[in-house]
Amino acid sequence: MWTPGGGPVPAGLTGMVILQRCREADEDIALIDARIRRQRETMEAMGGMRMDAVGGGKGTPDPDRMGRMMAKLDGIEREKARRERERDAEIYSAGLLVDMLPNLEGEILHQYYVMGLSTGQIGRKMGYTGSYVRKKKTDGEAVMGQIISPERAAGTLPEWYVRGFRVRRGRKD
């Protein structure tokens, strides 16, 4: 199914990886937000030094250092925007992928991976026990691995996402 620009599907790109990245996206973005906040606070602390009577003086920040810090902040903000675009593509793809599964398993995987609910929360919401939801989640994950090929999973994503896909080591790309 994957054909937009041709070429092979990157190794490791599966339906389950897409769902896992959906679940991780908000945490990834929160971690990037924390880095942005720290960088801004550091810059404010450096730029908020006292001035002497003629407007210069004690502790005026080094403009080269501030420029490097601004460039670093810009890079982190671009990283956040990239991760937000990826998250949106992953959510769209996840919606298509879970629709290929039996209804109950698809709904449970949607609630767990896209909406970020725990199996206990899903059970309460749907009127099932947590253990039943965990079983159906496991069943749905197995079915996804059997019926959704990497090519089919890649076909639910934009070409830019597939071309830039890298297997994550831990939580970093």
C-alpha positions, 0 to 999 in steps of 0.5 A, a space after each residue: 500500500 505504501 507508494 507516495 514516493 516509492 521506496 521501502 518502508 523504514 524498518 520499525 515502522 508498524 501500526 503498534 509503533 504509531 499507536 505508541 508514539 500517539 500515547 507518548 506525544 503529550 509527554 514528549 511535548 511537555 518535556 520540550 516545553 520544560 526545556 523552552 521554559 528553562 532556556 527562557 528563564 536562564 536568558 531572563 536571569 542573564 538579561 535582568 542584571 542591574 544597570 549603572 547610572 549610564 545604562 551599562 555596567 555591572 553584569 551586562 550580558 555578553 551579546 554573543 552568548 545571548 545570541 547563542 542562547 536565542 539560537 538554541 531557544 529557536 531550535 528547541 521551539 522548532 523541535 516542539 513544532 515538529 513534534 506537534 506536527 508528528 503527533 497530529 499525523 500519528 493521531 490521524 493514522 491511529 484513527 485509520 488503523 484502529 478502524 481496521 480492527 474489530 470494533 471493541 478492540 479498536 475502541 479500546 486501543 483508541 481510548 488507550 493510545 490516542 486518548 491516553 486513558 488507563 485500562 481501568 479508566 476505559 473499563 469504567 467508561 465502557 462498563 467492563 472490568 480492568 482485566 477484561 479491558 487488558 485482555 481485549 487490548 492485548 488481543 487488539 494489539 495481536 490482531 493489529 500485528 497480524 492484519 496491518 502490514 508495515 506498508 499498510 501502516 505507512 500508507 496512513 501517514 504523510 510522506 514527510 513523516 515516513 521519509 523522516 521516520 527513525 527508530 527511537 532508542 529509549 525516548 529520543 529519536 
